[in-house]
Amino acid sequence: MSQPARLRGHCILSHGFESGPDATKVTALADVAERLGWTHERPDYTDLDARRDISSLGDVPARLERLRGLALAAASRGPLVLAGSSLGAYIAGRISLEVPVRGLFLMAPPTTMGPLPGLDAAPVPISIIHGWDDELIPAQLVVDWAHARRARLLMVDDAHRLSSHVAAAADAFGQLLASL
């Protein structure tokens, strides 16, 4: 966690399924947050991803519970922004309905998760980056979801991992943080 001189708030950056807290995208977001005066943390969900109890996506309820606990503690100290990639975006959106947040940054967000409730989010500023060629989450579903919430949406020529657009994701995250 960083400790800048002028604290603006705290960001919790959730990695995707079978990724980790040192993944490229969440690391890039952490660098942006620090540069803009936000503290940050990157929870590790790899132990939960190893469990296979819901549609081969690990233990999603336990991921939600872990993020809920971290978010409640952080929100009690000041402004909170949740960010996540794929499954991390799903849990960020869901937890924003329960914990006061200032904004959400979602990368390749799944709008549905099998038997779980569909993606939903608090009525806060939302910024999304998604690939036109996402092989797991159809682009049109994300466009429709973003449109209904009037979210800022950046569609890029990339697949689910957004590996060619890490810098674009970091820039979009920085714009969201600067707007808060």
FENVENVEN-V266583 format. One record per helix or strand. SS is the DSSP state (a for helix, b for strand). FROM is the first residue (numbers start at 1). TO is the last residue. Records with the same first field share a line. If there is no record, write none. Layout:
SS=FROM-TO  FROM-TO
This chain:
b=9-14  38-41  80-85  103-107  113-113  116-116  125-131  152-156
a=24-35  46-49  60-75  87-96  139-149  163-179
